[in-house]
Amino acid sequence: MTFSYRHLYYFWLVAKEGGITRAATRLGIAVQTVSAQVRELERDLGHELLEPAGRRLVLTAAGDAVLRQADQIFALGERLPDVLRDATRSPRVRFAVGISDGVPKLVVNQLLQPVMQVDNLHLLCHEDEFDDLLGDLALHRLDVVFADQAAPPNPNLRVYTHALGVSALAWYAPASLHLAAKRDFPQSLSRTPVLLPTRHAAVRMRLDRWFERENIQPHIVGEFEDSALLATFGAAGMGVFPAPVWSDRDLTLRHKLKRLGPCAGVEEEFFLICTERKVAHPLVQRLLSAHA
């Protein structure tokens, strides 16, 4: 069976406009022409599509079925300009990033800034435990992993670690606890409520050693795997907490926290891990160059 899509279009307009006269007016052609085109389509299909009902034309059962198909056909046609516009745009730059759950999220935001202005960037961020992220990286489900520790030596896991930098730690307090914590700091941490990362974070062991050196028995009221959650509870007044000074601006301006003082001698390291010894991915190269 063959038929003309022009004939189908005329029929579709007749059905949508509610009559041949209205369809002819919309098309700017004679009523007789539209009527002839619809009859031609009926002959091609072997079914009547319209039938008189008083002074009107209504769809037959066949006409209703044809109209449903025509709706889909011409809806696709209406989308064609958008499809062409999307197809001729620059392709999206997909960048899949794994974030170890021990890495402060405010620091990740800062580390990613060198690529955030890339045209058509499509950033995919996945947070998970360190070992699971390394597995996804080795299977090329991720382009890079941000972590607070280097990848362990493993001949079966061909991944490579690149140091991004080191940030000193400082203590931050909500306004409600700032004055009390500021007196006799850092000894005040033995009586002021303290929030800490759980031991899954590489920096937790360094913090525990710092407490020992300072002869402080911290008043720990909360431990968090998620650093963003820790900062949220801290900002809400639950306790004071340590954070990398790299995130100082966000903590003091956005979260309205006050900086108590340094966590002397304690630093947090940040690493980028990928599957290439000689990096080829342009966005990974940009990150490494920015943090060199």
C-alpha positions as CSV (number, residue, x, y, z in Angstrom):
1,M,0.0,0.0,0.0
2,T,1.3,3.4,-1.0
3,F,-0.1,6.8,-0.2
4,S,0.9,10.5,-0.3
5,Y,2.0,12.1,3.0
6,R,0.7,15.3,1.5
7,H,-2.8,13.8,1.3
8,L,-2.4,12.5,4.8
9,Y,-1.4,16.0,6.0
10,Y,-4.6,17.5,4.4
11,F,-6.7,14.8,6.1
12,W,-5.0,15.5,9.4
13,L,-5.7,19.2,9.1
14,V,-9.4,18.6,8.2
15,A,-9.7,16.4,11.3
16,K,-7.9,18.9,13.6
17,E,-9.7,22.0,12.2
18,G,-13.2,20.3,12.3
19,G,-14.0,20.6,8.6
20,I,-12.8,20.9,5.1
21,T,-13.6,24.7,4.8
22,R,-11.5,25.5,7.9
23,A,-8.6,23.3,6.7
24,A,-8.7,25.0,3.3
25,T,-8.6,28.4,4.9
26,R,-5.6,27.5,7.0
27,L,-3.8,26.1,4.0
28,G,-4.8,29.0,1.7
29,I,-6.1,26.7,-1.0
30,A,-9.5,25.9,-2.5
31,V,-12.0,23.8,-0.6
32,Q,-12.3,21.6,-3.7
33,T,-8.6,20.9,-3.7
34,V,-8.6,19.7,0.0
35,S,-11.7,17.6,-0.6
36,A,-10.1,15.9,-3.6
37,Q,-6.9,15.2,-1.7
38,V,-8.8,13.5,1.1
39,R,-10.8,11.4,-1.3
40,E,-7.5,10.4,-3.0
41,L,-6.1,9.3,0.4
42,E,-9.3,7.2,1.0
43,R,-8.8,5.5,-2.3
44,D,-5.2,4.7,-1.6
45,L,-6.0,3.3,1.8
46,G,-9.2,1.5,0.7
47,H,-11.3,2.9,3.5
48,E,-13.6,5.9,4.1
49,L,-12.1,8.2,6.7
50,L,-14.9,10.8,7.0
51,E,-18.6,10.5,6.8
52,P,-21.4,13.0,7.0
53,A,-23.3,13.6,10.2
54,G,-26.0,16.2,9.5
55,R,-24.1,19.2,8.2
56,R,-20.8,18.1,9.6
57,L,-18.1,15.5,8.7
58,V,-17.1,13.1,11.4
59,L,-14.4,10.4,11.6
60,T,-15.1,6.8,10.8
61,A,-13.5,4.1,12.8
62,A,-10.8,3.9,10.1
63,G,-10.5,7.7,10.1
64,D,-10.0,7.6,13.9
65,A,-7.2,5.0,13.6
66,V,-5.5,7.0,10.8
67,L,-5.7,10.2,12.8
68,R,-3.9,8.6,15.8
69,Q,-1.0,7.6,13.5
70,A,-1.0,10.9,11.8
71,D,-0.7,12.7,15.2
72,Q,2.5,10.7,15.9
73,I,3.9,11.3,12.5
74,F,3.4,15.1,12.4
75,A,4.4,15.5,16.1
76,L,7.7,14.0,15.1
77,G,7.9,16.4,12.2
78,E,7.3,19.4,14.5
79,R,10.3,18.2,16.6
80,L,12.6,18.1,13.6
81,P,14.0,21.6,14.0
82,D,14.9,21.0,17.7
83,V,16.5,17.7,16.8
84,L,18.6,19.3,14.1
85,R,19.6,22.1,16.5
86,D,20.7,19.7,19.1
87,A,22.6,17.6,16.6
88,T,24.6,20.5,15.3
89,R,25.6,21.8,18.7
90,S,29.0,21.0,20.1
91,P,29.0,17.5,21.7
92,R,28.7,17.3,25.5
93,V,31.9,16.7,27.4
94,R,31.2,13.9,29.8
95,F,33.3,13.8,32.9
96,A,32.6,11.0,35.5
97,V,34.1,11.7,38.8
98,G,34.3,9.4,41.9
99,I,34.5,11.1,45.3
100,S,35.7,9.1,48.2
101,D,33.4,9.6,51.2
102,G,36.3,10.8,53.3
103,V,36.9,13.9,51.1
104,P,35.3,17.1,52.3
105,K,32.7,18.1,49.7
106,L,33.6,21.8,49.9
107,V,37.1,20.9,48.9
108,V,35.9,18.8,46.0
109,N,34.0,21.9,44.7
110,Q,37.3,23.8,44.8
111,L,39.3,21.1,43.2
112,L,36.9,20.9,40.3
113,Q,36.8,24.6,39.6
114,P,39.5,24.4,36.8
115,V,37.0,22.4,34.6
116,M,33.7,24.0,35.6
117,Q,33.8,26.6,32.8
118,V,34.4,24.0,30.0
119,D,31.7,24.4,27.3
120,N,29.0,21.7,27.3
121,L,30.4,20.0,30.3
122,H,28.3,17.1,31.6
123,L,29.6,16.4,35.1
124,L,28.7,13.1,36.8
125,C,29.6,12.8,40.5
126,H,29.5,9.5,42.3
127,E,30.3,9.3,46.1
128,D,31.2,5.9,47.5
129,E,33.7,4.1,49.6
130,F,37.3,4.3,48.5
131,D,37.8,0.6,47.5
132,D,34.5,0.5,45.5
133,L,35.5,3.7,43.6
134,L,38.9,2.2,42.7
135,G,37.0,-0.9,41.3
136,D,34.7,1.3,39.2
137,L,37.8,3.3,38.0
138,A,39.6,0.2,36.9
139,L,36.5,-0.9,34.9
140,H,36.4,2.6,33.2
141,R,33.1,3.5,34.7
142,L,34.8,6.6,36.1
143,D,37.3,9.0,34.6
144,V,39.0,10.0,37.9
145,V,38.7,9.5,41.6
146,F,39.2,12.2,44.2
147,A,40.5,10.8,47.5
148,D,42.2,11.6,50.8
149,Q,44.7,8.8,50.4
150,A,46.8,7.3,47.6
151,A,45.8,4.1,45.9
152,P,47.5,1.1,47.5
153,P,50.0,-0.9,45.4
154,N,48.1,-3.6,43.6
155,P,49.4,-5.4,40.5
156,N,45.9,-6.4,39.5
157,L,44.6,-2.8,39.8
158,R,46.3,-0.6,37.3
159,V,45.6,2.8,38.7
160,Y,47.9,5.8,39.2
161,T,47.9,8.4,42.0
162,H,48.6,12.1,41.4
163,A,49.0,14.4,44.4
164,L,46.8,17.5,44.2
165,G,47.9,19.3,47.3
166,V,47.9,19.6,51.1
167,S,45.6,21.7,53.2
168,A,46.2,22.6,56.9
169,L,43.3,22.0,59.2
170,A,41.6,24.6,61.4
171,W,38.8,24.4,64.0
172,Y,35.4,26.1,63.2
173,A,32.5,26.9,65.5
174,P,29.0,28.2,65.2
175,A,28.3,31.6,66.7
176,S,26.5,30.0,69.7
177,L,29.7,28.1,70.8
178,H,32.4,30.4,69.6
179,L,33.0,32.4,72.8
180,A,33.1,29.4,75.0
181,A,35.4,27.4,72.6
182,K,37.6,30.4,72.1
183,R,38.6,30.6,75.8
184,D,41.6,28.5,76.5
185,F,41.6,27.1,73.0
186,P,42.4,24.3,72.2
187,Q,42.0,22.9,75.8
188,S,38.4,24.1,75.6
189,L,37.7,21.2,73.2
190,S,37.6,18.9,76.3
191,R,34.4,20.7,77.5
192,T,33.0,22.1,74.2
193,P,30.9,19.7,72.1
194,V,33.1,18.3,69.2
195,L,32.1,16.8,65.9
196,L,34.6,14.6,64.0
197,P,34.9,12.5,60.8
198,T,34.6,8.8,61.4
199,R,37.7,6.6,61.2
200,H,37.0,5.9,57.6
201,A,38.6,9.3,56.8
202,A,42.4,9.3,56.6
203,V,42.6,12.5,58.6
204,R,40.9,11.0,61.7
205,M,44.0,9.2,62.8
206,R,46.0,12.4,62.6
207,L,43.3,14.2,64.6
208,D,43.5,11.5,67.3
209,R,47.2,11.9,67.5
210,W,46.8,15.7,67.8
211,F,44.5,15.3,70.8
212,E,47.1,13.0,72.4
213,R,49.9,15.6,71.8
214,E,47.8,18.4,73.2
215,N,46.7,16.3,76.1
216,I,43.0,16.9,75.3
217,Q,40.2,14.4,76.0
218,P,37.7,15.8,73.4
219,H,34.0,16.0,74.2
220,I,32.8,14.1,71.1
221,V,29.1,14.4,70.5
222,G,28.9,13.3,66.9
223,E,30.9,11.4,64.2
224,F,30.0,11.6,60.5
225,E,31.1,9.8,57.4
226,D,29.7,12.6,55.2
227,S,31.7,15.8,55.6
228,A,28.9,17.9,54.2
229,L,26.6,16.5,56.9
230,L,29.2,17.2,59.5
231,A,29.4,20.8,58.5
232,T,25.6,21.1,58.3
233,F,25.2,19.9,61.9
234,G,28.1,22.1,63.0
235,A,26.6,25.1,61.5
236,A,23.3,24.3,63.2
237,G,25.0,24.5,66.6
238,M,25.7,20.9,67.5
239,G,29.4,21.3,67.9
240,V,32.8,22.6,66.8
241,F,34.7,20.7,64.1
242,P,38.0,20.6,62.1
243,A,38.0,21.3,58.4
244,P,40.6,22.1,55.7
245,V,41.4,25.8,55.5
246,W,40.9,25.4,51.7
247,S,37.2,25.5,52.5
248,D,37.5,28.5,54.9
249,R,35.6,30.9,52.6
250,D,32.6,28.6,52.2
251,L,32.5,27.8,55.9
252,T,32.8,31.4,57.1
253,L,30.7,33.1,54.5
254,R,28.1,30.6,53.4
255,H,27.7,28.6,56.7
256,K,28.4,31.7,59.0
257,L,30.9,29.7,61.0
258,K,33.8,31.3,63.0
259,R,37.3,30.1,62.8
260,L,38.6,29.2,66.2
261,G,42.2,28.5,65.5
262,P,44.6,26.1,63.9
263,C,44.9,22.4,64.3
264,A,48.6,22.7,64.5
265,G,50.6,20.1,62.7
266,V,47.6,18.4,61.1
267,E,47.2,18.5,57.4
268,E,44.8,16.8,55.0
269,E,46.1,15.4,51.7
270,F,44.2,15.2,48.4
271,F,44.8,13.0,45.5
272,L,43.5,12.4,42.0
273,I,43.6,8.8,40.8
274,C,43.2,7.7,37.2
275,T,43.9,4.7,35.0
276,E,46.6,6.3,32.9
277,R,50.3,6.8,33.9
278,K,50.5,9.4,31.1
279,V,47.2,11.3,31.4
280,A,45.4,11.7,28.1
281,H,41.9,12.9,29.2
282,P,41.9,16.6,28.6
283,L,39.9,17.5,31.7
284,V,42.2,15.4,33.9
285,Q,45.2,17.2,32.3
286,R,43.5,20.5,33.1
287,L,43.0,19.5,36.8
288,L,46.6,18.4,37.2
289,S,48.0,21.5,35.6
290,A,45.9,23.8,37.8
291,H,47.0,22.0,40.9
292,A,50.6,21.5,40.0
